Amino acid sequence: MRFLLALLLPLCAVSHGREIVKLSPPNLERGECVMKAFAKRASVKSFSKQKPTMADISDLLFAANGVNRPESGKRTAPSALNRQDIKIYVCLPEAAYLYLPKEHALELVSRTDLRQSEAPVCLVLVSDFNDRWSGLDAGIVSQNISIFCAGTGLGTYPHTTMDANALRKGLNLSASQTPMICNSVGFARE
């Protein structure tokens, strides 16, 4: 996973004390047709040593909840009442980042390994639990992740079993923010 850090460092920009990693534009030609992705969708709980590239992560985040209509700021995942309250935290072995959909970038939030599985990438979907639609919105984003992974050769396992208190602390979440779903992502072990 050190190679990911080596790829990220040259792309980092420090802005007002924030470390931002600009992601490459998503490859909109990537993957299989949606019906094949649905046919292949399955939970993967055992991951190989092969790690997703930064291009994989960029495309994955765009598919999960990226801005696909820049003029309105609307996203790939529909949101109840267009609240767009789901935050995606990208947990890698060396660090954890907050995905910034409008900038299609990552903001460093922790230099610790907050992954809670053997997967090389864990996407933690966080919502303000005071929003009554948070479960619906988190489920939609998680489904986008699952379909993207199925259509591109990645594997994922959406789960709610996680140490929410450790994630709250490690990701510097507010008292009302709750980790809803974790999608462990990587390549399936053969």
N, C-alpha and C positions, 0 to 999 in steps of 0.2 A: 504494500500500500504506500510505501515511501515514494514510489514513482508518481502517484497521484499528487502528493505534496509537492514533488519536484515540478510537476506540470502546473500546479496552482500558483506557486510562488511568483513566477514571472508575470502572471496575469493579475496579480493583486494590485489594488490601488488603495492608498490610505486616504480617506476623506473624513475630515473632522474627527480623527481618532478611530474611525471605523475601517476595518479591513474588508474590502470588497473584491470578489473574484468575478470578473465578467465572463459569462459563458458564451460559447460559440452559438451562432444562430441555429435553430433546430433544422434538421434535415427533413423536409416535408415529403420527400420521396421514399423514405425509409419504411421497411416493414412489409408484411403481407396484407392481403385484403382483410377487411374487418371480419368477414365470415370465417376465414381460416383462423384468425386470432381467437374468435369465440370457440371454434372447434378444438383448439389446442390449449385453452385456458385450464390450468390446473395449479393447485398450490404446490410449491417446491419448498421442502423443509430441510434439504441437505444440499450444501453448496460446494462447488469445486474451488480450487485455489485461483482459477482465472478471475481477474477483477474487471469490472466494467470500466471503460475508458471515460474520460471527461466528456467526449462526444456522446457516449451512451447516457451519461448523467444529464447532460444538457437536454437531449431529446426526451428523456424520461420526465424531467421536470416540466418541460413545455406540455407534454401530453397530459400530465397529472393535473395541472392547474395553471398553465401559462396563459398569457394574454394572446388571444388569437384574433382580436378585433381592436387594433391599437386606437382607432378613432373613438371608441367608446370605453376602452379599458376592460371589456368583457373577456371572459376566460373560456378555456376548453371545457371546464366543468361547470354545469349550471349550478346556481346557488339560490336557495329559497329567498325570495324578495331581493335578489341580487346583493345579499349582504357580504359575500366574498370574505367570510371570516376565517376560513381554514388557512392556517399557516403550515408550511412544510419545512421541517428541520431535517437536514441531511447529515446523518451521523456516519463518519468515516473513522478508521482507526486512529488517525492523528488529530482529528478536530471535528467540530460540529458547526454547521452553518445554517442560517435562515435563508430560504429561497425568497428572492425579491422578484415577483412575477413581472412587474412593470419594467424593471431594468434587465430582466432575464440574467440575474446575477446572484451570487451567494455572498452573504455577510457573515463573517466569522463571529461566533458567539461563545465558543469554548475550545480550548486546546487539549481537551481530554477525550478519551474514547468512551462515548456514551452508548455505543451499540450494545444491545442486549441479546444478541444472537451471533452465530458464527458467520452470518452473511457479511460480505465486504461493505455493503451499503445498507443502512437502515433509514427509512423515511418515516419520520414521526409526524403524524397529522394532529395538529393542535387547534383547539377551538376555545372560544370564550364560552364556558359551560352555561352561562346565564342566557345564552341564545337558545331558544326552544328548538331551533332547526339544526343545531350543530351536528347531531348524529346523522341526519339525512345528508348534509353537505359533506361530512367526512366520508361517508359510505360511497358517495359519487366519486370523490377524488380517488379513493382506494380502488374503485372499479376501473377508473381510467388507468391507474398504475398497472393493474392486473392485465388488462387488455393490451396495453403497450408491451408489457413484458412477453406475453404470449405471442405477439406478432413479430417480435424482434429477436427471439432466441434467448432472452433473459428469463429468469425464474423469480417468482415472488411468493411470499406467504404473508397475507394480511392477518394480523392477530391483535388482540386486546390485552393479552397477558404481557405485562411489562411493569417495571418498578416506576410507577408514575411519580412518586415523590423524588426519586433520584433524578428523573428526567426534568421535573419542575426546577429542581435546584441547579442541575448542570446546564440547562438551557436558559436559565434566568427568567422563568415564566412568572407572570403576575399571579396573584391568588385566585383570580377567576379563570385563568387559562388552564385547560386540561388536555393532556395527551389522550386522544381518542382511539387512534388506530396506529399500529406500527406495521409498515410494509418492509419486510426483510427482502433485499434484492441482491441477486448475483446470477451466476451461471449454475445450472443444475449439475450436481455430482453425477457422473456416469456410472 
